[in-house]
Amino acid sequence: MIKRLVYGLICAACYLAGVASNPRAAVTAQGQPGQQAQPGGGGGLRALAPPTRAEHGKAMYFNIEDIKKKFTNEKVMTATHLAWDPFYRFTVMTRAYYDPPRTMNVSKTISNWDDAEMHENKTQIYIMVAGTGVLALGGEPVMQRTSPDGQHQGGPLKGATMQRVNPGDWVVIPPYAWHQAQPDPGQTMTYGMCHIETRNLMP
């Protein structure tokens, strides 16, 4: 009995230590449903109030003018989840051009843009709302960090396709595709993101 109790306490301690040191903390906003997030230090994100969970039989409407008024003046990276479900999230993302440039959390490069990302178990669909810039799509990062749930961050990207984007454009980013938002100087790219759990690896 005592052995089982000790074993259980050791397992619990290991679990809590793993959660505390989990590298997915830097991508909390895109990796966790049920949260609204804003930037923390060094380009990371911290969770704020939970958004609305979608209900079966109840439609939701978001006015584009309200979205523009609320988000297009951001000067940092934010991820605000408007609605979520175990299978998807609908989020407003902002990616700002950093002037002066900052040291990124993962790549440790001095950059005007946030680190690139890749998701093994998620498809993302962007609907550009405001701001101009380039999306680097594909390629491979010089340096990256991977978390156990298939989230990757890093950069800079080599061999990526540089796709210019403007308000109104749509972009589909399937699993395993590296991507990085590169706003123009003085710009904040604001876009709606439908984040779909495709679960290629997880049961």
C-alpha positions, 0 to 999 in steps of 0.5 A: 500500500505504501509502495503504491502511494509513493509510486503515485506521488512520484508519477504526479510529481513527474507529470507536474514537472513535465507540464511546467517545463512544456515548450508549447507554452510559447505557442499557447494561443494557437495550441490551446482551445478555450483561451484568449491570449495576448503577448508575453515577454519576448514574443510569447503569449499569455492566456486571458479570459476564455472565449465562447464555446460553440453550441450545437444549433446556435449560430454565431455572427461577427461584424467585420467592422467591429473586428477591424476597430478592435484589432487593426491597431495592435502593435504586437502579436495577439491571438483572440479566440472568438469561438471554439470547439474540440475540433476547431477554433475561430481566432483573430490573429495580429502579427506586427512589424517590430521596430526596433527588431526583437530577439525571438524566443526560439530561433534567438535571431534578431527579427522584425517578425515573430518566429515561423511555425509548423503544426503536425495536427492542425490545418489553418485557414487565414482570411486576411482582414487588414495590413499588408506583407508577405507570408513565407510558406514552406521551406525548412527552419535553420533552428526549431523547437518541437513540443510533444503534441506536434507543435514546432517553432523556429526560423529563419526559413530556407526555401520558403515561397514568399507569397504577398498578401493583402486584405481579402486574400485567403490562405490554406496551410495544411499540416506539416507546412512551415509558415511565417507572417512578415508584415511590411514596415509599419504594418500589422497583419490582422487575419481571421484564422480557422484552426482545424484539428486534423489529428494526424498523430494524436488519437 
